[in-house]
Each structure stands twice: as C-alpha cells, then as structure tokens.
Amino acid sequence: MAASDKSVDDSLYPIAVLIDELKNEDVQLRLNSIKKLSTIALALGEERTRSELIPFLTETIYDEDEVLLALADQLGNFTSLVGGPEYAMYLLPPLESLATVEETVVRDKAVESLRTVAAEHSALDLEIHVVPTLQRLVSGDWFTSRTSACGLFSVCYPRVTQPVKAELRANFRKLCQDETPMVRRAAANKLGEFAKVVETEYLKSDLIPNFVQLAQDDQDSVRLLAVEACVSIAQLLPQDDVEHLVLPTLRQCASDSSWRVRYMVAEKFVDLQKAVGPEITRVDLVPAFQYLLKDAEAEVRAAVATKVKDFCANLDKANQMQIILSSILPYVRDLVSDPNPHVKSALASVIMGLSPMLGAYQTVEQLLPLFLIQLKDECPEVRLNIISNLDCVNDVIGIQQLSQSLLPAIVELAEDSKWRVRLAIIEYMPALAGQLGQEFFDQKLRGLCMGWLNDHVYAIREAATLNMKKLVEQFGAPWAEQAIIPMILVMSRNKNYLHRMTCLFCLNVLAEVCGTEITTKLLLPTVLLLAADPVANVRFNVAKTLQKISPFLEASVIDAQVKPTLDKLNADADVDVKHFAAQAIAGIAAEMELNVFRTAVPPCMGFKLEAALASKLVVEPPPNSAASAEPGVLLELNANIEKNDNNVDAGGEQPQPQQQLKSVSEC
C-alpha cells in the first residue's frame, strides 16, 4: 500500500512542481515553467493533460505579459499532447481567454495558435466547438475579444455549412460597423484575407459594401487598411466588376484628405496596377499616379517616386513608351528638383531603370539631362544613388557621355564629410572602373583609391583594401605590378604606424590575386622588412601576413626567408608578437604537411583520410616541415589505407572515423 501511495505521489510530482513555479514571485521561474509545458504534459499523459493541466492553465491566466505570450505560443503546438485532433477542442478555453487580454502581442499570438488549432479540427468539431468560440469573441463586452475574433473568420468559413456561413458573414459585418475604432481597424486588416475564401456572389453582396464603408471611415487608421483590402478584392473580381465596384473607392483613397491614406495607396500602387489590368491602368491609374507624384506631402511623393520604375515596367508594352514620355516624365522632371532631399534620393534610386524601356535615343534626349542634374545635386545620397545604378544606362548608351559629369560627383562623394557616404562610393568603385575602362581609371580615379588607404576611419581603410583586390581582379596582375603595388609599398616607410599596417593588409589580399611570382618578388621583401618595425602591432601583423601569403610561396622560399623571420618574431619581447608568430609557424607547418600528404597519397585514397589528418594537424601540428617526412611513414600510411579499402571491398564494415584517425596517429 505504501509503495502504491509512493507511486501516486511520484506521478503527481511534475504537476506539483509546475503549480509551485507558476505561483513563484520570480517572473523568470514562471516563464521557465511555461516553456517546459510540453515536458510536463508528456510526463502526465494525454488524459491527465486534458483533465488537470489544461483546466489549471485556463484558471490561472493572470500573469505578466511575457509569461502569457509564452503560454499562447506553447498551446498552439499542444494538439498531439492532448490526444490528437479529436481532442483539440480542449485547447480552445485557455486560448480564448488569452485572446481577450489587453496586451496586443499576446492576443496576436493567441489568435495565431487558435488558427492553428482550428485547422486541426474536423468539419463537425469546427462547427460544434470553434464557431461558438468565435461567436463568443464577437459578442464580447471588451473590444479586445472582438479584435481577436476578426482573425478567425477566414479559417472557419470554408469548412462550415451554408447557414453557418451566413451567420459568419453577418458577424463580420457587425464587426465592420463596430463603434470602437480598434475593432473596425482589425476588421479592415482581415477583410482581404476573408474575401479570398468567400464565394464571389457574397463577396459582391456582403463584403464590398463593408469595404466601401471602411474606406469612408472617419478614422484614417481604418481607411488606410482598407487600401490593402482593395488589392485582394480587385484580384478576385472580373475587370467589369472592378471598374464599377472597386475603382470609385480607389480614386477616393488616392485623393484622401489624410496623407497616411495616400501614402498607403502609393505603397500599394504597383500591386493595384497588377490586380486591375492594363486597360484600367491606362484609363484610371495613370491619372491617379500623376496626382500622387505632385502630392503636397513629401512622404507621399517619396513613396510614389520609388514606384516609378516598376509602374512603368508593368504598363502595356504597346503603349508603354508613349505613356512614359507623355504622362510620367513631365512629373518626374519636377521631382528631380524637388525641395525635399528624400524625394530626390528616392527618385534617383529608380530613374536609371527607365533607360531600357525608352531605348538609346530617348534616353539621350529625355533622361540624360536629368541624370546630369542629379549628378550635380547638393545631396550626396542623390549623387550616390545615380552612380550606384549606372549599369542600367551603361547597357543602353554606355556611360562615356556621362564620364565628364561623373568625375566631379565621384570626387565630391569620395571626400564627403560623412564616412558612410565615402564607404558607399568605395563599394561601387570596382563596377565603375569596369564601365569607365582602365585608361580613364588610371588618369582620374586611381589617386582617389590610394587616398582612401590613408583615411582616418578604419572602416574606410578596410574597404579600400578590399577595393584594391577587386580592382586587380578587374584589370589583372600585370596592371597591379605597374600601377598600384609600387604606391602601396611606399606606405611601408610611412611614419604613421597605421599606414604601415594598412600596407600589410593590402599585401594580404593582393597575394591572393597577384600569383606566386609577384608575391615572391615584390610583396614578400616588404613584409620581411617590417618584421623589424619598432611598433609591436606592426610586428605581430607581419606574423599574421606571413601565414596568409605562405600558400602563394614556394617551399624553398618559406624555408629560406619566412621561417627565419618567424623564428625571430617567436623570440620577441612582446607577448602578442610571440603568440602570433607561434601561431603562424604552426599554421604554415600544418599546411605544408597537408600538401605533402596530398602529393604522396593517390587521390582516390587521399580524400578518405585528408579530413582526419587535417584535424590532427590542427590539434597537434608537426614540429618540423613535412618536406622531410620519412618515406616509411608514407608507405605505412598507404598500407593502412589499402587495408581499409580491402575491408570495404571484401564486404566488411568500413572503419569508423575514430579508427581512421587512430591509424593516422599511428603513422
């Protein structure tokens, strides 16, 4: 009997711990307990989870918001823990309670979990359990429950009977007419989602009137959400119905008294264009687009300016050029000289994209003057956006006609007082160099690139170093040998140690693209010279540089020049220099050992043990160069590999990685 009581006590222990922690004053303990709900449910079993745990959670939903948020999240994945979809209705009461709390994020998470759980119900259970839950939320006294209800209609509607569907449409209409703006806002937000599951006849008879009413709401926060629903509804209706049922409301929103509503129309304009089709776009949306381009609010003009390229690209191809030239470009010209810099910057980010649509002649005649104005704009973001999109124009007319105007703009951006502007132009320099050509670059831009290496901001110097590598990839190693490497090597004699370190950083990346000959002949001597630098930071960067460029040096050069220098640095008085020197010695030795392995072992066998050997070398680097490895060691290694291959060929088990690693260590 005592043993039986003890067994019962043990089975009750998990729920006892949960209850105890949920009542603890420490919020973190309560939160941790909630996050362990799935473990507790597994320990209790499905029946006790339904009969004890879920009721307990339902009764104790009065806690900190972060605890309730975690609970709402957990319950969405609880269906399997209560016994599967046939018992999913047990999760509805706690989630219904969570859907009525004051904190918005908790309600949203509860609605998300309710949608998940509702989808797991059978059609019959949905009508018996979920629909009543939805109706209780719709008729709740507090606006919180009614806002949560809006998110459940689209999940329930497709799977219920016709009478219930009629009730749901009536309930949604009720929420659209609710006296509380927050509820109407929630209904407007979910209107488009609900419209996608409603039959077309009821969409016209029930939801379109709701849409029109919400679009005329006295709260602009409701009206702007109706614009989003407009896109969804327009996609669902035939063109004739769109013209009669949706367009009047859309025109009204485009000229709304609130700039926030007009801003939302501008944001969704391309989506609306795709939804209504080319004919309605030509007749109705082009005038609306023009209206927004000359809006009184700068935020609206900036939003619609970013849509110029996409709007024009989606015009009917037969009339595209005519509409752009006659209806869009006159308004774009005004925006080029807009008093607001954000508007000009937004336009500059997309205007180049019109070039492929207009072709070479119209680009030269119509767009080129606008580009030239923007390249001289006082706002650096405008100039930068034009330069960053030059590839569009280059593909159509080339940028030779812009080159003389480009140069002053690039110079001004390169010397801008804001380091982020300088950083942005550096990132575009390789692409510019490729478009302008090597001769123009050497004459006009090479000096700028070298100047960035001496910038007082580290991020600029770092970006300039990577820029050098990309330029060498663009123009080739012979160009680097003649044009930039001599200028970089001069920096090694600069009195400022930061410039000497920048020189090392450049040599690091140039070795990757210049090849063995140039690295050995030009780069390595400068690195070795800096090993005697009086500043410890330079000396330990020499050690790091030698390790990075060693893969591009021959073994004889490493033995004759690199190793003696690293040995000297390894005996340096500075602890950091010694550390990085030792690290470089070990890394170079490991790389050479791996190279000998690859050379000595046949490729078909070598891949099997290379990973194991590499991991061993990282942990236990060889004391000496592998170039002097005994032949017997390699023979034994080959023998071990052949033995493993024979085991596999004979049908035996393939050695495990541990066994392979052991055979390597035995070598």
Disulfide bonds with the S-S distance in Angstrom:
none
